[in-house]
């Protein structure tokens, strides 16, 4: 098992995502020895020569009580306040372009010792923060990115472009990212295959709101992954524009996804009153969100033309990358 894969297991465990339990059954890696194996793998790692140091601005607190999108930043800072690393808010919440579609993109960079020796404390803080995240967006499909400092410096799962417009909620205002050039590999192929499958198999297309939002998010991430595979690391909005220009006949899929994002209405929070009673907020989210159904406007936008265009886009990308 490679270090990035072991980090992924640790990240899932800390975030309390049920997927971790399924993977654990296949590997036999329990939480107790997961971090011991990880500690052994850190020995002898060296920082890549092309590591990038990012200087990020500190978050400036909004004074308006009506700014609901920024209240989540306060809640997350409080939930993670007992930790010693750096908390970074990314994406549209950070640059204040959030819509009802926006989820919470948060990265936490703990010192290696905290990640290895204090993982129970770390997990408790992340669980508290996750409750706020899932209350803010019932349909969030990923947890907090917990990226220990050595992982960030040597094999970062996120490229520098992911931190375009990011702000620091707590901790140091500099982070070092290295070894991120191949970070696209794990995610890109499954998304390409998913686009092709959904184009050819209508029965496989997502029916509930969570499945639709997950696919739209994957589709809008695909241009950045594609350009990364070609050696270009650019922010997601810029990547979408470039790919639309490169593949004009298939751009309708990206434009429909972008338009749906702009006018997306966040689901009601009324279901989450009992969510605080669940030990794992992710278990609660997995249990109920399959029943939230999309409105007719979303279903009509995601028609046959959309899925066929998404499938063609994926095939064109595969051809451009040589298979």
Secondary structure by P-SEA (a helix, b strand, c coil): ccaaaaaaaaaaaaaccaaaaaaaaaccccccaaaaaaaaaacccccccbbbbbbbbcbbbbcccccccaaaaaaaaaaaccccbbbbbbccccccccccccccbbbbbccccccccaaaaaaaaaaaaaaaaaaacccccccccccccccccccccccccccccccccccccbbbbcccccccccccaaaaaaaaaaaaccccccccaaaaaaaaaaaaaaaaaaaaaacccccaaaaaaaaaaaccccaaaaaaaaaaaaacccccccccccccccccaaaaaaaccccccccaaaaaaacaaaaaaaaaaaaaaaaaacc
